[in-house]
Amino acid sequence: MPRVGRVNIGGVAYHVLNRANARLPLFECRADYAAFAAVVAEAHERVAMWTIGYCIMPNHWHMVLWPRKDGDLSEFMRWLTVTHTQRWHAAHGTAGEGHVYQGRFKSFAIQQTRPSFDQRAKGMLEGGDAILSVLRYVERNPVRAGLATSAVLWPWSSAAGRAGKQLADVPIIPLTPPPGGLADDWLDIVNRPQTDAEMAALQRCMQRGCPFGREDWVRRMATEWNLTSTLKPRGRPINAKKGS
């Protein structure tokens, strides 16, 4: 199957994900996490980028990024991934021993416009704003994985950063609030499970790279960005009758 093209347009929010090669541990100690945070902070100095949220997990990481110009997302991620790979090998004495990451980063675009009250009432997007749905998914990762009882207790995330719970000697990853800001009880919202439908939609977007938002917006953007293949069922269609 040919590789799906990547959206690299400025002024659009994205969920970005990458995993360690073979899903082996990527961050095994405090120094590993801090080193990655330093690379992310340095990447912001090189490429203008709004970071709405992030979560660094033992063998992968998530970010919610909003590049300002066309091409900025790929440039930001290229520098971040290459630099982190080089420093990781240097720190672990493994230069020349294989890949750190399983491959190129994965991403999907996120709708930015808040649904109207009527649209929310009709259930056009579970959980409200698409960016908040994605951010909630990202920040709740440690809770789902059983690594923390509350998102704010995982120091390697934007949830901890917003609450002032980041470790004092770790480089600060600059954060930008999402459009419309966050509710006063945001941390309580993050700690509550998302619906099965919302989780399924997010996981499908992560796997296939399709846009995330209201159905009408998703279909329109998939057509505009030549991503209609990401919306189609995978595999060959099943014939209702053998030989038909």
C-alpha positions in Angstrom: 0.0 0.0 0.0 1.5 3.4 -0.9 2.3 5.8 1.9 -0.3 8.4 2.6 0.8 11.9 2.0 1.4 14.1 5.0 -0.4 17.4 5.6 2.2 20.1 6.3 0.2 23.3 6.2 0.6 26.2 8.6 -2.2 27.5 10.7 -3.6 24.0 11.4 -3.3 22.1 14.6 -1.9 18.6 14.6 -1.6 15.6 16.9 2.0 14.2 16.5 3.2 10.8 17.7 6.4 8.7 17.5 7.4 5.5 19.1 10.7 3.8 20.0 12.0 1.2 17.6 10.3 -2.2 18.4 8.5 -0.3 21.2 11.5 -0.8 23.4 12.1 1.6 26.3 13.1 5.1 25.1 13.0 6.9 28.4 14.3 4.7 31.2 15.4 7.3 33.8 15.0 11.0 34.7 18.0 12.0 32.6 16.4 10.5 29.5 13.2 12.4 29.9 15.0 15.6 30.7 17.2 15.2 27.6 14.2 14.9 25.4 12.5 17.9 27.0 15.7 19.9 26.3 15.6 18.9 22.6 11.9 20.0 22.4 12.7 23.3 24.0 15.6 23.9 21.6 13.4 23.0 18.7 11.1 25.9 19.6 14.0 28.3 19.4 14.7 27.1 15.8 11.2 26.9 14.4 8.2 29.0 15.4 5.7 26.5 16.9 2.8 26.7 19.3 2.7 23.6 21.6 -0.7 23.1 23.0 0.1 19.9 24.9 2.4 17.0 25.2 3.1 13.8 27.1 6.4 11.8 27.2 5.8 8.2 27.9 8.4 5.4 28.5 8.4 4.2 24.9 6.7 7.0 22.9 5.5 10.6 23.0 2.5 12.6 21.9 2.4 16.3 21.1 -0.4 18.7 20.0 1.3 21.3 17.8 0.2 24.3 15.8 2.7 25.4 13.2 2.5 29.0 12.0 3.7 28.5 8.4 3.6 25.9 5.7 6.5 23.4 6.1 7.1 24.3 9.8 5.7 21.0 11.1 8.1 18.9 9.1 11.1 21.1 9.8 10.3 21.2 13.5 10.0 17.4 13.7 13.0 16.7 11.4 15.3 18.7 13.7 13.8 17.3 16.9 13.9 13.6 15.8 17.4 13.8 14.3 18.8 15.7 17.2 17.2 13.5 19.9 18.4 10.3 18.1 22.0 11.6 18.0 22.0 12.6 21.6 20.3 9.4 22.7 23.0 7.3 21.0 25.7 9.5 22.5 24.3 9.2 26.0 23.8 5.4 25.8 27.0 4.6 23.9 25.0 3.0 21.1 26.1 5.0 18.0 25.8 2.9 14.9 23.7 0.1 16.6 20.4 0.8 15.0 17.4 3.0 14.9 16.0 4.8 18.0 12.6 5.5 16.4 10.3 3.0 14.6 10.1 5.3 11.6 8.9 8.8 10.6 6.5 10.5 13.0 2.7 10.1 12.6 0.3 13.0 12.5 -3.2 14.0 11.9 -4.9 17.4 11.5 -7.4 18.7 14.0 -10.4 20.9 13.5 -10.0 24.2 15.3 -13.5 25.7 15.3 -15.7 25.1 18.3 -19.0 23.4 17.5 -22.0 25.6 18.2 -24.3 24.9 21.2 -26.8 23.2 18.8 -24.1 21.1 17.3 -22.9 20.0 20.7 -26.5 19.2 21.7 -26.9 17.0 18.6 -23.8 15.1 19.4 -21.9 16.2 16.3 -18.6 15.8 18.2 -18.4 13.9 21.5 -16.4 15.8 24.1 -16.9 19.2 22.5 -14.0 21.0 20.8 -11.8 18.7 18.7 -8.6 20.1 20.0 -9.8 19.6 23.6 -10.7 16.0 22.8 -7.2 15.4 21.5 -5.5 17.3 24.3 -7.5 15.3 26.9 -6.4 12.1 25.2 -2.7 13.1 25.2 -2.6 14.3 28.8 -4.6 11.3 30.1 -2.0 8.8 28.7 -0.2 8.1 32.1 -3.6 7.5 33.8 -4.7 5.0 31.2 -1.3 3.3 31.3 -1.5 3.0 35.1 1.6 5.1 35.6 -0.2 7.8 37.6 -3.4 8.2 39.5 -3.9 11.7 38.1 -2.6 13.3 35.0 -1.0 16.1 36.9 1.2 13.7 38.8 3.1 12.7 35.7 5.8 15.3 35.5 6.6 14.7 31.8 3.4 16.2 30.5 1.7 19.5 29.8 -0.9 18.7 32.5 1.9 18.9 35.1 3.4 21.9 33.3 0.2 23.9 33.5 -0.2 23.0 37.2 3.3 24.1 38.0 4.3 20.5 38.8 7.2 20.3 36.5 10.5 19.2 38.0 12.7 22.3 38.8 15.8 21.2 37.0 14.1 20.0 33.8 14.0 22.3 30.7 10.6 23.9 30.3 8.7 23.2 27.1 6.7 26.4 26.3 3.0 25.9 26.2 0.3 27.8 24.3 -3.4 27.6 25.5 -5.8 26.1 23.0 -8.4 28.4 21.3 -10.9 29.5 23.9 -8.6 28.4 26.8 -9.3 25.6 29.2 -12.1 25.2 31.8 -11.3 25.8 35.4 -11.9 22.1 36.1 -9.8 21.0 33.1 -7.7 18.6 35.2 -10.8 16.9 36.6 -12.0 16.5 33.0 -8.7 15.0 31.9 -8.8 12.4 34.6 -12.3 11.2 33.6 -12.4 8.4 30.9 -13.4 9.4 27.4 -16.2 7.7 25.6 -15.6 4.5 23.6 -16.7 6.3 20.4 -14.3 9.2 21.0 -11.4 6.8 21.8 -12.1 4.8 18.6 -12.2 7.9 16.5 -8.9 9.1 17.9 -7.2 5.8 17.5 -8.4 5.5 13.9 -6.9 9.0 13.2 -3.6 8.0 14.8 -3.4 4.8 12.8 -4.5 6.2 9.4 -3.7 9.9 9.5 -7.2 11.0 8.8 -8.3 14.5 10.0 -10.2 14.6 13.4 -13.3 16.7 13.9 -16.9 16.9 12.8 -17.8 14.5 10.0 -18.6 17.3 7.5 -15.3 19.0 8.2 -13.3 15.7 8.1 -14.7 14.8 4.6 -14.2 18.3 3.2 -10.6 18.5 4.4 -9.8 14.9 3.4 -10.8 15.9 -0.2 -8.9 19.2 -0.1 -5.7 17.5 1.3 -6.0 14.4 -0.9 -6.5 12.1 2.2 -9.8 10.5 1.1 -8.0 7.1 1.2 -7.7 7.4 5.0 -11.5 7.4 5.3 -12.1 4.2 3.4 -12.4 0.8 5.1 -9.2 -1.2 4.9 -8.9 -4.5 3.0 -10.8 -5.9 0.1 -14.6 -5.6 0.1 -16.4 -8.8 1.1 -18.8 -10.1 -1.5 -22.3 -10.8 -0.3 -22.3 -14.0 -2.4 -19.4 -16.2 -3.4 -18.5 -15.7 -7.0 -20.6 -12.6 -7.4 
